[in-house]
Structures are given as C-alpha cells and as structure tokens.
C-alpha cells in the first residue's frame, strides 16, 4: 500500500454526491489557497483518505451509499481527531445532535454560502496552525528555546500531547482516556477546552 500523500497546505476532503456542488465548493476553496481532495461517496472518501493526509473533512449528511453520520462514525475509528463539518438541506434536530456527538465542529445549511464555508475552514486552519506551534515545544528543553517559550507553555504542550496520544490509542473514547490517565471527567474536559482538543467519538 502506498503511503498517503503529504502536503504543506491545509488539506480538506469534501464529500458530496452532487457533482456540480462538489466541483464548485472544491474550486472555491482551492482559489482561496486550500488543498482540496474530493469524493462523491463514503466509499470513495475512504479511498481518498488512504491516498492523502487530510486536516479536515466536509461531508454531506445524505449520500447514496450511506448517510453522513454512518460515514463519520466509521471515520472516527481510523481518524479519531480529524475535524468534521457536516452540511445538509434536510437536517433535523436529532441529526444535528448525533453529528455533535460524533465530534462535528459545525453543521452548515445546504446550499452552502461560500463565505460561510470559507470562514469555517479558515477558522479550522488557524486553530490547527496555533496547535502546531504548541505541539512543537512539547519536548524542547529550556536551554534550546531560551526565554522564547515559557516553562508553563511547554507543560501545556506536553499535556496536550499526552491527551491527544491517549485519544488516538483509544479510538477517540473519552471514557477510556479517563480510565487510562486516571483523571476525572471534569478535569479532562477543562484541559481539553483550554488546550483546544475537540471531543471526538461516541465514547464521550
């Protein structure tokens, strides 16, 4: 199996069975500087995920081979920390609630306003870039960074690394992370909010 392609750009997987809408949204995001991978079904989406490293997934709620919630549920096992944005023209309250339980970061109404789509993805990218800055100092000694990075920042970076690693190991299950790290739910929730770690998976 070939290794997934890695790019320096923030990469978005867009999943929609409407080819015209898929092409329009992909073209718009590319013009705005994003790397975009497209898929017209859940099956093809997983094929794309095996070929590309993606930073976020935007998916329609209703697709011919499966619905977006089933797709996201399966995605959580292989990519527990990847942000998911849902969109639909026929969503109801239970759909939205279930999407949030699966770690959705947003739910957009279809047809999607291009400016709203851009704002959503830009915020995800900016959050990702801030996270990378913190991650880089997790294992850097004080001598290496001098006064540029405080000890407190390095402690927070290490905490973030530990929690995210545990989430990966336990398929995004917060309940299992609580047990593994011997931490109570409220403390873990507070740390995840402070460190910008999204709650992921059904085990929350």
Secondary structure, DSSP 8 states (H G I E B T S, - for coil): ----B--SS-EEEEE-S-HHHHHHHHHHHHHTT-EEEEESSHHHHHHHHHHB--SEEEEESB-SSSBHHHHHHHHHHH-TT-EEEEEESS--HHHHHHHHHTTEEEEEESS--HHHHHHHHHHHHHHHHHHHHHHHTTT--HHHHTTSS-HHHHHHHHHHHHHHHHHHHTTT-HHHHHHHHT--HHHHHHHHHHHT----STT-
